[in-house]
Amino acid sequence: MGDAKTGATASGLIDYLTSYRFLLTAFAFQKIFRILEPVNKLLQAKDLDLMAAVVLIENAKSKICMINCRDTDSFSDVVLAAEQFSETIDVEFVALPTPRCRRVPKFSGELQRDEPITDPITKFKVECYYGALDIIQNELNNRFGNDEAELLKDLSLLSKKRILEVKNSPNSLPKDAFKIVCELYSTFLQYDDLVNEYQQFCSNFLELEKSILLPEYLHNNESESDESDYEDGFDSIFEIVEQDKIENQPVFVTRNLENVGSMGKLFKLFCVSQLKCVFPNLHTLLHIAVTLPVSSCSVERSFSKLKLVKTKLRTTMKEERLESLLKITCEQDCVPNVENVINNFANKSSELSK
């Protein structure tokens, strides 16, 4: 029974792989994926550059719109590529079947006759190729509209890379920086104050960074060093520190984050240094930025992890245990003190504490 089922499945796969429909589908999606692949890879990066992402998204939208234009007939390139491929390999591909024409009765008062598509190539082009392009174009416009794209441009300034760039060259800050985000969040943000706070923060960024940890020398000049020594030391603020005596505080693993991934580090810098009163508008913007889903990547990965954990352990666990396992799986940046975890677990049992 198993062999018969496997043979039937293999036979069906062979029939589909040797059909002309498979060739057209493969080359059609190859054409589409060549446009979308750079965007997909960049948006799934852990530390993406929002400015580069917006540029690639706009480029992808324009290219999809171009090949979706019926006047250019981009489908002819797909047909040509499929024909050239079929001539290079020793496989006979089954042609597309001609669709059967349905006779639709004509009602009284109708002036036009129903004219179905009878050519299989034209039917594939209209229903599959251009149908897929219409869906892709609509999804890109819905997910990355003008407001969303402009918002991402403003949020891209809240990264280590852009802050150091503005610090080294204050005139490089765009004249319309934070304009859109202030319009969208006008209740919480004041445009002029936000721009001034951002410029002041950029000019003092390295000094604020160095002030978090005590220097090696407090009164000697030996503690002074070049600013260039600290340009790559942003993550050193949150290096692994032993915190055994501070009630099992989590420890943050450092990563070299330059772009959107450094927003969390900036927000921690504001919290540790108590900069909310100094830069209130910038603190509010950072608070908004770290809560906005600028990329669906992390959320999708979290739900993927939830599915893996749930599938592996089935439904034999309670919700509290599932939440704890999900936190351990997703929040791998937080490394707890293992000894404290073991001691806490042992203290819950009189047998284990012996």
Residue frames as qw, qx, qy, qz and C-alpha x, y, z in Angstrom:
[[0.000, 0.886, 0.464, 0.000, 0.00, 0.00, 0.00],
 [0.303, -0.805, 0.103, 0.500, 2.83, 2.38, 0.84],
 [0.414, -0.165, 0.596, 0.668, 4.70, 1.61, -2.38],
 [0.239, 0.596, 0.674, 0.365, 1.59, 2.20, -4.47],
 [0.104, -0.942, -0.272, 0.169, 0.95, 5.55, -2.81],
 [0.381, -0.636, 0.319, 0.590, 4.58, 6.59, -3.25],
 [0.406, 0.109, 0.686, 0.593, 4.51, 5.54, -6.89],
 [0.151, 0.785, 0.568, 0.195, 1.33, 7.49, -7.56],
 [0.216, -0.912, -0.051, 0.344, 2.80, 10.59, -5.90],
 [0.423, -0.413, 0.501, 0.632, 6.03, 10.28, -7.89],
 [0.361, 0.390, 0.704, 0.471, 4.09, 9.78, -11.13],
 [0.039, 0.914, 0.405, -0.001, 2.05, 12.91, -10.45],
 [0.315, -0.796, 0.179, 0.485, 5.19, 14.94, -9.74],
 [0.446, -0.110, 0.632, 0.624, 6.83, 13.73, -12.96],
 [0.267, 0.650, 0.639, 0.312, 3.74, 14.65, -14.96],
 [0.081, -0.963, -0.205, 0.154, 3.72, 18.15, -13.47],
 [0.408, -0.660, 0.345, 0.529, 7.48, 18.73, -13.81],
 [0.364, 0.001, 0.696, 0.619, 7.35, 17.76, -17.48],
 [0.239, 0.777, 0.581, 0.037, 4.43, 20.06, -18.26],
 [0.337, 0.479, 0.145, 0.798, 4.75, 23.37, -20.06],
 [0.383, -0.836, -0.223, -0.322, 2.73, 25.00, -17.26],
 [0.759, -0.541, -0.047, 0.360, 5.54, 24.20, -14.82],
 [0.590, 0.145, 0.157, 0.779, 8.09, 25.84, -17.12],
 [0.018, 0.690, 0.242, 0.682, 6.04, 29.00, -17.51],
 [0.579, -0.787, -0.186, -0.105, 5.39, 29.18, -13.76],
 [0.782, -0.334, -0.009, 0.527, 9.07, 28.68, -12.92],
 [0.455, 0.224, 0.175, 0.844, 10.37, 31.36, -15.29],
 [0.170, -0.777, -0.299, -0.527, 7.56, 33.77, -14.37],
 [0.633, -0.767, -0.099, 0.035, 8.43, 33.58, -10.68],
 [0.733, -0.102, 0.057, 0.670, 12.14, 33.71, -11.47],
 [0.229, 0.547, 0.205, 0.778, 11.51, 37.07, -13.12],
 [0.418, -0.801, -0.192, -0.383, 9.53, 38.27, -10.11],
 [0.798, -0.545, -0.087, 0.242, 11.93, 36.94, -7.46],
 [0.632, 0.198, 0.016, 0.749, 14.91, 38.63, -9.10],
 [0.042, -0.660, -0.081, -0.746, 13.20, 41.91, -8.28],
 [0.630, -0.673, -0.077, -0.379, 11.97, 41.02, -4.79],
 [0.876, -0.108, -0.344, 0.321, 14.95, 38.99, -3.54],
 [0.373, 0.304, -0.325, 0.814, 17.15, 41.97, -2.48],
 [0.397, -0.505, 0.051, -0.765, 14.21, 43.50, -0.61],
 [0.882, -0.342, -0.264, -0.190, 13.37, 40.23, 1.13],
 [0.771, 0.028, -0.382, 0.508, 16.96, 39.65, 2.25],
 [0.161, 0.380, -0.255, 0.874, 17.37, 43.20, 3.54],
 [0.543, -0.476, -0.027, -0.691, 14.06, 43.26, 5.42],
 [0.920, -0.290, -0.258, -0.060, 14.86, 39.94, 7.09],
 [0.526, 0.361, -0.475, 0.606, 18.25, 41.13, 8.31],
 [0.529, -0.557, -0.526, 0.364, 18.64, 41.51, 12.06],
 [0.270, -0.630, -0.062, 0.726, 20.24, 44.95, 11.72],
 [0.475, 0.571, 0.507, 0.437, 18.76, 46.45, 8.56],
 [0.166, -0.188, 0.046, 0.967, 19.44, 49.94, 7.27],
 [0.311, 0.646, 0.610, -0.337, 16.01, 51.56, 7.03],
 [0.206, 0.726, -0.196, -0.626, 17.19, 54.15, 4.52],
 [0.043, 0.304, -0.846, -0.436, 18.53, 51.46, 2.19],
 [0.236, 0.312, 0.914, -0.108, 15.36, 49.42, 2.75],
 [0.337, 0.713, 0.322, -0.525, 13.14, 52.32, 1.65],
 [0.189, 0.612, -0.501, -0.582, 15.24, 52.83, -1.48],
 [0.034, -0.105, 0.963, 0.247, 15.07, 49.13, -2.40],
 [0.293, 0.475, 0.772, -0.304, 11.33, 49.00, -1.71],
 [0.343, 0.732, 0.050, -0.587, 10.66, 51.98, -3.97],
 [0.126, 0.478, -0.727, -0.477, 12.87, 50.45, -6.64],
 [0.153, 0.107, 0.982, 0.038, 11.04, 47.12, -6.39],
 [0.346, 0.604, 0.552, -0.458, 7.64, 48.83, -6.58],
 [0.318, 0.692, -0.242, -0.601, 8.61, 50.70, -9.74],
 [0.068, 0.317, -0.880, -0.346, 9.99, 47.55, -11.40],
 [0.240, 0.297, 0.911, -0.154, 6.91, 45.49, -10.52],
 [0.364, 0.694, 0.288, -0.551, 4.71, 48.28, -11.87],
 [0.201, 0.594, -0.531, -0.571, 6.78, 48.33, -15.07],
 [0.051, 0.110, -0.958, -0.258, 6.52, 44.60, -15.82],
 [0.237, 0.432, 0.806, -0.329, 2.84, 44.63, -14.78],
 [0.316, 0.547, -0.074, -0.772, 2.08, 47.19, -17.48],
 [0.760, 0.347, 0.546, -0.056, 0.10, 45.44, -20.22],
 [0.478, 0.853, -0.117, -0.175, 1.62, 47.64, -22.91],
 [0.057, -0.713, 0.691, 0.105, 5.15, 46.32, -22.37],
 [0.948, 0.123, -0.192, -0.220, 4.06, 42.64, -22.61],
 [0.142, -0.659, 0.721, -0.158, 6.78, 41.39, -20.26],
 [0.846, -0.059, 0.480, -0.224, 5.23, 37.92, -20.45],
 [0.790, 0.584, -0.179, -0.050, 6.78, 37.42, -23.90],
 [0.138, 0.681, -0.683, 0.225, 10.21, 37.27, -22.22],
 [0.605, -0.256, 0.673, -0.341, 8.94, 34.48, -19.96],
 [0.893, 0.347, 0.207, -0.199, 7.63, 32.49, -22.93],
 [0.562, 0.717, -0.407, 0.065, 10.91, 32.99, -24.81],
 [0.145, -0.583, 0.746, -0.286, 12.99, 31.84, -21.81],
 [0.764, -0.048, 0.562, -0.313, 10.77, 28.76, -21.37],
 [0.850, 0.514, -0.002, -0.117, 11.09, 27.83, -25.06],
 [0.353, 0.726, -0.570, 0.157, 14.87, 28.24, -25.03],
 [0.396, -0.437, 0.741, -0.322, 15.15, 26.09, -21.92],
 [0.862, 0.142, 0.396, -0.283, 12.95, 23.34, -23.36],
 [0.746, 0.627, -0.221, -0.034, 15.22, 23.17, -26.42],
 [0.129, 0.706, -0.659, 0.226, 18.38, 22.69, -24.35],
 [0.408, -0.264, 0.817, -0.308, 17.28, 19.58, -22.42],
 [0.301, 0.049, -0.870, -0.387, 16.21, 16.18, -23.65],
 [0.158, 0.326, 0.809, -0.463, 12.72, 16.26, -22.13],
 [0.093, -0.376, -0.618, -0.684, 9.45, 16.51, -23.99],
 [0.119, 0.170, 0.504, -0.838, 7.20, 18.94, -22.17],
 [0.116, 0.548, 0.822, 0.102, 3.45, 18.49, -22.40],
 [0.024, 0.325, 0.210, 0.922, 1.76, 21.54, -23.92],
 [0.258, 0.111, 0.482, -0.830, -0.89, 23.47, -22.06],
 [0.195, 0.414, 0.884, 0.099, -4.33, 21.93, -22.56],
 [0.113, -0.275, -0.326, -0.897, -6.84, 23.98, -24.50],
 [0.237, 0.150, 0.648, -0.708, -9.64, 25.05, -22.14],
 [0.085, 0.447, 0.858, 0.238, -13.11, 23.85, -22.95],
 [0.135, -0.186, -0.111, -0.967, -15.47, 26.62, -24.00],
 [0.097, 0.400, 0.808, -0.423, -18.55, 26.88, -21.85],
 [0.042, -0.453, -0.558, -0.694, -21.70, 27.86, -23.63],
 [0.016, -0.311, -0.522, 0.794, -23.30, 30.63, -21.63],
 [0.177, 0.665, 0.700, 0.192, -26.91, 31.35, -22.52],
 [0.125, 0.142, 0.080, 0.979, -27.59, 34.86, -23.73],
 [0.032, 0.572, 0.696, -0.432, -30.38, 36.56, -21.85],
 [0.220, 0.788, 0.461, 0.344, -32.80, 39.04, -23.29],
 [0.142, -0.989, -0.029, 0.016, -31.49, 42.56, -23.31],
 [0.627, -0.504, 0.371, 0.464, -27.82, 41.56, -23.48],
 [0.493, 0.833, -0.132, -0.211, -25.97, 43.23, -26.33],
 [0.144, 0.684, -0.714, -0.026, -22.55, 41.62, -25.88],
 [0.948, 0.007, -0.301, -0.102, -21.67, 37.96, -26.21],
 [0.676, -0.641, 0.359, 0.064, -19.48, 36.23, -23.65],
 [0.678, 0.630, -0.369, 0.085, -16.01, 35.79, -25.17],
 [0.805, -0.540, 0.221, 0.102, -13.94, 33.40, -23.02],
 [0.043, 0.752, -0.628, -0.198, -10.19, 33.05, -23.48],
 [0.977, 0.160, 0.037, -0.134, -9.54, 29.96, -25.59],
 [0.597, 0.586, -0.465, 0.289, -5.78, 30.27, -26.12],
 [0.819, -0.441, -0.301, 0.208, -4.01, 28.45, -23.22],
 [0.552, 0.088, -0.161, 0.813, -0.95, 30.75, -23.28],
 [0.109, -0.497, -0.088, -0.856, -3.13, 33.86, -23.13],
 [0.697, -0.577, -0.318, -0.283, -5.22, 32.32, -20.35],
 [0.775, -0.271, -0.289, 0.492, -2.08, 31.59, -18.31],
 [0.335, 0.268, -0.057, 0.902, -0.79, 35.13, -18.92],
 [0.311, -0.554, -0.160, -0.756, -4.02, 36.79, -17.82],
 [0.768, -0.531, -0.234, -0.271, -5.01, 34.57, -14.91],
 [0.868, -0.301, -0.163, 0.360, -1.63, 33.47, -13.49],
 [0.577, 0.161, -0.048, 0.800, 1.13, 35.88, -14.52],
 [0.035, -0.479, -0.047, -0.876, -0.67, 39.20, -14.37],
 [0.665, -0.610, -0.330, -0.277, -2.85, 37.93, -11.53],
 [0.775, -0.323, -0.256, 0.479, 0.25, 37.30, -9.39],
 [0.373, 0.221, -0.018, 0.901, 1.74, 40.68, -10.34],
 [0.304, -0.636, -0.241, -0.667, -1.49, 42.46, -9.39],
 [0.757, -0.585, -0.291, 0.019, -1.45, 40.83, -5.95],
 [0.699, -0.130, -0.148, 0.687, 2.25, 41.64, -5.41],
 [0.174, 0.409, 0.094, 0.891, 1.80, 45.25, -6.49],
 [0.477, -0.677, -0.261, -0.497, -1.22, 45.74, -4.23],
 [0.802, -0.480, -0.264, 0.236, 0.55, 44.17, -1.25],
 [0.565, 0.059, -0.089, 0.818, 3.63, 46.36, -1.73],
 [0.059, -0.521, -0.145, -0.839, 1.45, 49.47, -1.91],
 [0.641, -0.641, -0.291, -0.306, -0.56, 48.45, 1.14],
 [0.818, -0.394, -0.204, 0.367, 2.41, 47.46, 3.28],
 [0.498, -0.274, 0.077, 0.820, 4.79, 50.20, 2.15],
 [0.214, 0.869, 0.410, 0.173, 2.68, 53.22, 1.28],
 [0.315, 0.698, -0.101, 0.635, 3.96, 56.77, 1.10],
 [0.462, -0.778, 0.161, -0.395, 3.37, 57.47, 4.80],
 [0.931, -0.328, 0.114, 0.108, 5.09, 54.26, 5.88],
 [0.772, 0.341, -0.007, 0.536, 8.10, 54.86, 3.64],
 [0.100, 0.761, -0.139, 0.626, 8.54, 58.44, 4.82],
 [0.683, -0.675, 0.135, -0.245, 8.20, 57.33, 8.44],
 [0.946, -0.099, 0.053, 0.303, 10.95, 54.75, 7.95],
 [0.518, 0.588, -0.092, 0.614, 13.22, 57.45, 6.55],
 [0.262, -0.787, 0.201, -0.521, 12.81, 59.51, 9.73],
 [0.865, -0.467, 0.156, -0.097, 13.33, 56.49, 11.97],
 [0.876, 0.279, -0.114, 0.377, 16.52, 55.62, 10.11],
 [0.155, 0.755, -0.294, 0.565, 18.13, 58.65, 11.77],
 [0.645, -0.608, 0.311, -0.344, 17.79, 56.92, 15.16],
 [0.979, 0.052, -0.074, 0.180, 20.74, 54.63, 14.58],
 [0.624, -0.585, 0.205, 0.476, 24.36, 54.65, 15.60],
 [0.588, 0.216, 0.443, 0.642, 25.46, 54.93, 12.00],
 [0.136, 0.778, 0.345, 0.506, 23.44, 58.09, 11.29],
 [0.445, -0.884, -0.102, 0.097, 24.15, 59.67, 14.68],
 [0.640, -0.404, 0.277, 0.592, 27.91, 59.42, 14.15],
 [0.442, 0.428, 0.455, 0.644, 27.45, 60.73, 10.61],
 [0.085, -0.903, -0.269, -0.323, 25.59, 63.81, 11.88],
 [0.597, -0.740, 0.029, 0.307, 28.13, 64.27, 14.69],
 [0.619, -0.160, 0.355, 0.682, 31.03, 64.33, 12.26],
 [0.107, 0.164, 0.412, 0.890, 29.16, 66.54, 9.80],
 [0.167, 0.437, 0.606, -0.644, 26.27, 68.51, 11.38],
 [0.355, 0.429, -0.194, -0.808, 25.27, 69.99, 8.02],
 [0.166, 0.071, -0.915, -0.361, 24.57, 66.49, 6.68],
 [0.219, 0.369, 0.793, -0.433, 21.26, 66.35, 8.58],
 [0.112, 0.453, 0.663, 0.586, 18.47, 66.68, 5.97],
 [0.109, -0.154, 0.098, -0.977, 16.49, 69.90, 6.17],
 [0.669, -0.236, -0.213, -0.672, 13.19, 68.02, 6.41],
 [0.369, 0.083, -0.889, 0.259, 14.38, 65.48, 8.98],
 [0.042, -0.279, -0.817, 0.502, 11.62, 64.24, 11.35],
 [0.306, 0.042, -0.120, -0.943, 8.99, 66.23, 9.46],
 [0.599, -0.139, -0.626, -0.480, 6.73, 63.26, 8.69],
 [0.490, -0.226, -0.787, 0.299, 7.05, 61.56, 12.07],
 [0.028, -0.172, -0.408, 0.896, 6.16, 64.83, 13.81],
 [0.459, -0.016, -0.279, -0.844, 3.09, 65.18, 11.60],
 [0.633, -0.163, -0.724, -0.222, 1.97, 61.63, 12.36],
 [0.582, -0.429, -0.586, 0.365, 2.65, 61.97, 16.11],
 [0.083, 0.591, -0.008, 0.802, 1.95, 65.68, 16.52],
 [0.635, -0.691, -0.192, -0.287, 0.31, 65.03, 19.89],
 [0.849, -0.457, -0.011, 0.265, 3.57, 63.79, 21.39],
 [0.674, -0.052, 0.189, 0.713, 6.34, 65.48, 19.37],
 [0.105, 0.935, 0.057, -0.335, 7.30, 69.09, 18.70],
 [0.800, 0.533, 0.047, 0.271, 9.20, 69.47, 15.45],
 [0.220, 0.843, -0.306, 0.385, 11.63, 72.30, 16.31],
 [0.552, -0.647, 0.465, -0.247, 12.39, 70.90, 19.75],
 [0.959, -0.004, 0.281, 0.048, 12.97, 67.41, 18.35],
 [0.698, 0.625, -0.094, 0.336, 15.44, 68.62, 15.71],
 [0.034, -0.823, 0.402, -0.400, 17.37, 70.68, 18.27],
 [0.749, -0.463, 0.434, -0.192, 17.47, 67.80, 20.74],
 [0.954, 0.225, 0.142, 0.138, 18.67, 65.41, 18.05],
 [0.497, 0.733, -0.238, 0.399, 21.50, 67.73, 17.02],
 [0.301, -0.742, 0.459, -0.384, 22.55, 68.25, 20.64],
 [0.900, -0.241, 0.347, -0.108, 22.43, 64.53, 21.33],
 [0.867, 0.438, -0.017, 0.238, 24.54, 63.76, 18.25],
 [0.260, 0.792, -0.349, 0.429, 27.17, 66.31, 19.26],
 [0.351, -0.584, 0.589, -0.434, 27.40, 64.81, 22.77],
 [0.937, -0.001, -0.217, -0.273, 26.80, 61.17, 21.88],
 [0.722, 0.264, -0.547, 0.332, 30.32, 59.86, 22.52],
 [0.010, -0.402, 0.540, -0.739, 30.62, 61.74, 25.81],
 [0.733, -0.229, 0.168, -0.618, 27.30, 60.33, 27.00],
 [0.917, 0.130, -0.369, -0.075, 28.41, 56.90, 25.92],
 [0.518, 0.333, -0.602, 0.508, 31.66, 57.10, 27.87],
 [0.245, -0.429, 0.408, -0.768, 29.94, 58.42, 31.00],
 [0.848, -0.247, -0.252, -0.397, 27.93, 55.24, 31.59],
 [0.911, -0.188, -0.251, 0.268, 30.87, 53.24, 32.91],
 [0.406, -0.868, 0.177, 0.226, 33.55, 54.59, 35.22],
 [0.570, 0.724, -0.376, 0.094, 36.83, 55.35, 33.45],
 [0.850, -0.015, -0.369, 0.377, 40.07, 53.64, 34.41],
 [0.389, -0.094, -0.289, 0.870, 41.44, 56.96, 35.72],
 [0.048, -0.820, -0.564, 0.090, 39.12, 59.54, 37.22],
 [0.133, -0.940, -0.016, 0.313, 41.44, 62.57, 37.52],
 [0.456, -0.408, 0.524, 0.593, 44.35, 61.78, 35.24],
 [0.422, 0.592, -0.280, -0.627, 44.63, 62.71, 31.61],
 [0.071, -0.223, 0.943, 0.236, 45.37, 59.09, 30.82],
 [0.396, 0.397, 0.783, -0.270, 41.63, 58.44, 30.85],
 [0.427, 0.711, 0.004, -0.558, 41.20, 60.78, 27.90],
 [0.509, -0.026, 0.746, 0.429, 41.38, 59.21, 24.51],
 [0.106, 0.104, -0.505, -0.850, 40.48, 59.87, 20.95],
 [0.652, 0.207, 0.245, -0.687, 36.82, 59.91, 19.98],
 [0.631, 0.356, -0.585, -0.366, 37.69, 57.44, 17.27],
 [0.100, 0.194, -0.942, 0.255, 38.40, 54.86, 19.98],
 [0.339, 0.211, 0.704, -0.587, 34.74, 54.96, 20.97],
 [0.508, 0.287, -0.294, -0.757, 33.08, 55.02, 17.57],
 [0.631, 0.071, -0.730, -0.252, 33.06, 51.24, 17.50],
 [0.199, 0.049, -0.838, 0.506, 32.55, 50.87, 21.22],
 [0.507, -0.262, -0.061, -0.819, 28.81, 51.51, 21.45],
 [0.840, -0.199, -0.446, -0.236, 28.07, 47.89, 22.29],
 [0.498, 0.152, -0.660, 0.542, 30.75, 47.84, 24.97],
 [0.337, -0.372, 0.261, -0.825, 28.34, 49.74, 27.22],
 [0.845, -0.158, 0.125, -0.495, 26.26, 46.63, 27.56],
 [0.436, 0.389, -0.811, 0.039, 29.03, 44.05, 27.76],
 [0.776, -0.315, -0.542, -0.067, 28.51, 40.90, 29.77],
 [0.077, -0.545, 0.501, -0.668, 28.72, 41.87, 33.43],
 [0.406, -0.185, -0.869, 0.212, 28.45, 39.49, 36.34],
 [0.368, -0.403, 0.070, -0.835, 25.35, 40.40, 38.35],
 [0.481, -0.163, -0.855, 0.105, 25.07, 37.49, 40.75],
 [0.198, -0.277, -0.631, 0.697, 24.27, 39.74, 43.69],
 [0.244, 0.152, -0.003, -0.958, 21.62, 41.86, 41.99],
 [0.608, 0.253, 0.548, -0.516, 18.61, 39.56, 42.11],
 [0.594, 0.212, 0.735, 0.250, 19.22, 37.55, 38.96],
 [0.305, 0.753, -0.046, -0.581, 19.32, 40.51, 36.61],
 [0.855, 0.419, 0.268, 0.146, 19.53, 39.45, 32.94],
 [0.388, -0.539, 0.402, 0.630, 22.78, 40.02, 31.12],
 [0.611, 0.735, 0.064, -0.288, 22.81, 41.41, 27.59],
 [0.760, -0.018, 0.436, 0.481, 24.98, 39.80, 24.96],
 [0.031, 0.704, -0.193, -0.683, 26.76, 42.35, 22.80],
 [0.668, 0.433, 0.523, 0.305, 26.40, 42.54, 19.05],
 [0.247, -0.233, 0.247, 0.907, 27.88, 44.95, 16.57],
 [0.239, 0.719, 0.652, 0.025, 24.68, 46.82, 15.68],
 [0.263, -0.087, 0.176, 0.945, 24.94, 49.86, 13.45],
 [0.197, -0.251, -0.469, -0.823, 21.45, 50.43, 12.06],
 [0.600, -0.449, -0.232, -0.620, 17.93, 49.63, 13.25],
 [0.796, -0.243, -0.527, 0.171, 19.29, 47.07, 15.70],
 [0.395, 0.077, -0.400, 0.823, 21.03, 49.86, 17.61],
 [0.340, -0.559, -0.178, -0.735, 17.71, 51.57, 18.47],
 [0.790, -0.502, -0.350, -0.045, 17.32, 49.29, 21.45],
 [0.674, -0.091, -0.260, 0.685, 20.83, 50.17, 22.59],
 [0.074, 0.392, 0.012, 0.917, 20.07, 53.87, 22.23],
 [0.571, -0.588, -0.271, -0.504, 16.91, 53.46, 24.27],
 [0.814, -0.371, -0.335, 0.294, 18.88, 51.64, 26.99],
 [0.457, 0.164, -0.153, 0.861, 21.39, 54.50, 26.92],
 [0.239, -0.532, -0.116, -0.804, 18.55, 56.96, 27.56],
 [0.755, -0.534, -0.306, -0.224, 17.18, 54.83, 30.41],
 [0.788, -0.198, -0.298, 0.500, 20.54, 54.21, 32.10],
 [0.367, 0.114, -0.095, 0.918, 21.68, 57.85, 31.84],
 [0.017, -0.691, -0.578, 0.434, 18.25, 59.27, 32.76],
 [0.187, -0.070, 0.340, 0.919, 18.14, 61.40, 29.60],
 [0.046, 0.638, 0.747, 0.182, 14.36, 61.63, 29.47],
 [0.143, -0.873, -0.287, 0.367, 14.36, 65.05, 31.15],
 [0.291, -0.506, 0.356, 0.730, 17.26, 66.29, 29.03],
 [0.158, 0.148, -0.648, -0.730, 15.88, 65.21, 25.65],
 [0.510, 0.205, 0.645, -0.531, 12.14, 64.63, 26.21],
 [0.688, 0.520, -0.068, -0.502, 11.06, 64.70, 22.56],
 [0.408, 0.497, -0.754, -0.131, 13.91, 62.47, 21.43],
 [0.201, -0.124, 0.910, -0.341, 13.13, 60.04, 24.26],
 [0.642, 0.340, 0.411, -0.551, 9.48, 59.92, 23.16],
 [0.632, 0.566, -0.371, -0.378, 10.50, 59.28, 19.55],
 [0.182, 0.385, -0.902, 0.064, 12.83, 56.48, 20.62],
 [0.417, 0.059, 0.771, -0.478, 10.04, 55.01, 22.72],
 [0.714, 0.474, 0.106, -0.505, 7.78, 55.05, 19.65],
 [0.470, 0.591, -0.609, -0.245, 10.50, 53.64, 17.40],
 [0.001, 0.291, -0.944, 0.153, 11.32, 50.61, 19.54],
 [0.481, 0.216, 0.724, -0.444, 7.63, 49.66, 19.74],
 [0.625, 0.543, -0.109, -0.550, 6.81, 50.07, 16.05],
 [0.828, 0.034, 0.537, 0.158, 7.05, 46.90, 13.90],
 [0.199, 0.753, -0.368, -0.509, 9.38, 48.48, 11.35],
 [0.373, 0.320, -0.818, -0.299, 9.99, 44.94, 10.12],
 [0.869, -0.181, -0.017, -0.460, 7.75, 41.91, 10.44],
 [0.604, 0.368, -0.698, 0.113, 10.82, 39.68, 10.60],
 [0.005, 0.260, -0.779, 0.571, 11.13, 39.45, 14.39],
 [0.647, -0.002, 0.323, -0.691, 7.40, 38.95, 14.86],
 [0.852, 0.258, -0.326, -0.318, 7.24, 36.20, 12.26],
 [0.453, 0.347, -0.774, 0.274, 10.25, 34.50, 13.82],
 [0.285, -0.206, 0.652, -0.671, 8.58, 34.64, 17.23],
 [0.806, 0.110, 0.147, -0.562, 5.45, 32.97, 15.91],
 [0.740, 0.365, -0.560, -0.077, 7.60, 30.40, 14.12],
 [0.156, 0.314, -0.809, 0.472, 9.32, 29.63, 17.41],
 [0.562, -0.072, 0.447, -0.692, 5.92, 29.39, 19.11],
 [0.864, 0.230, -0.201, -0.399, 4.82, 26.87, 16.49],
 [0.565, 0.373, -0.717, 0.165, 7.99, 24.83, 16.96],
 [0.092, -0.240, 0.746, -0.614, 7.71, 24.80, 20.75],
 [0.682, 0.043, 0.273, -0.677, 3.99, 24.05, 20.64],
 [0.832, 0.286, -0.380, -0.286, 4.41, 21.26, 18.09],
 [0.412, 0.372, -0.785, 0.276, 7.32, 19.65, 19.89],
 [0.051, -0.055, 0.790, -0.609, 5.61, 19.55, 23.27],
 [0.190, -0.460, -0.807, -0.317, 2.07, 19.23, 21.88],
 [0.332, -0.621, -0.110, -0.701, -0.61, 20.59, 24.17],
 [0.734, -0.339, -0.554, 0.201, 0.53, 18.93, 27.37],
 [0.387, -0.040, -0.335, 0.858, 1.71, 22.20, 28.92],
 [0.060, -0.815, -0.492, 0.300, -0.05, 25.06, 30.63],
 [0.327, 0.891, 0.139, 0.283, -0.03, 28.62, 29.30],
 [0.353, -0.898, 0.256, 0.053, 2.45, 29.83, 31.93],
 [0.724, -0.287, 0.521, 0.350, 4.98, 27.17, 30.98],
 [0.626, 0.552, 0.409, 0.369, 4.50, 27.88, 27.27],
 [0.084, 0.986, 0.001, 0.146, 5.14, 31.60, 27.80],
 [0.515, -0.735, 0.404, 0.176, 8.31, 30.87, 29.75],
 [0.744, 0.013, 0.546, 0.386, 9.62, 28.49, 27.10],
 [0.472, 0.771, 0.307, 0.298, 8.80, 31.01, 24.38],
 [0.142, -0.975, 0.168, 0.011, 10.73, 33.76, 26.20],
 [0.637, -0.481, 0.523, 0.298, 13.77, 31.49, 26.51],
 [0.692, 0.306, 0.541, 0.366, 13.56, 30.60, 22.81],
 [0.343, 0.847, 0.265, 0.307, 12.98, 34.10, 21.44],
 [0.149, -0.961, 0.180, -0.146, 14.90, 36.36, 23.84],
 [0.922, -0.007, -0.112, 0.370, 18.29, 34.76, 23.40],
 [0.287, 0.681, -0.218, 0.638, 20.00, 38.14, 23.91],
 [0.493, -0.656, 0.295, -0.489, 19.14, 37.88, 27.60],
 [0.667, 0.160, -0.704, 0.184, 21.47, 35.39, 29.26],
 [0.644, -0.696, 0.012, -0.318, 20.43, 34.60, 32.85],
 [0.074, -0.597, 0.754, -0.263, 22.88, 33.61, 35.53],
 [0.707, 0.008, -0.675, -0.210, 22.80, 29.81, 35.41],
 [0.318, 0.024, -0.784, 0.533, 23.88, 29.35, 39.02],
 [0.289, 0.031, 0.366, -0.884, 21.06, 31.55, 40.29],
 [0.694, 0.042, -0.358, -0.623, 18.53, 29.70, 38.15],
 [0.622, 0.020, -0.779, 0.079, 19.70, 26.35, 39.54],
 [0.130, -0.004, -0.680, 0.722, 19.61, 27.64, 43.12],
 [0.467, 0.020, 0.110, -0.877, 16.11, 29.08, 42.71],
 [0.744, 0.030, -0.523, -0.414, 14.89, 25.81, 41.24],
 [0.509, 0.032, -0.799, 0.318, 16.51, 23.83, 44.04],
 [0.080, -0.058, 0.526, -0.845, 14.98, 26.02, 46.74],
 [0.629, -0.056, -0.152, -0.760, 11.49, 25.11, 45.54],
 [0.888, -0.084, -0.424, -0.157, 12.02, 21.50, 46.57],
 [0.592, -0.693, 0.375, -0.169, 13.12, 20.21, 49.93],
 [0.945, -0.008, 0.265, 0.191, 14.71, 17.18, 48.27],
 [0.650, 0.615, 0.016, 0.446, 16.74, 19.21, 45.76],
 [0.077, -0.895, 0.225, -0.378, 17.96, 21.67, 48.39],
 [0.859, -0.480, 0.162, 0.077, 19.67, 18.92, 50.40]]
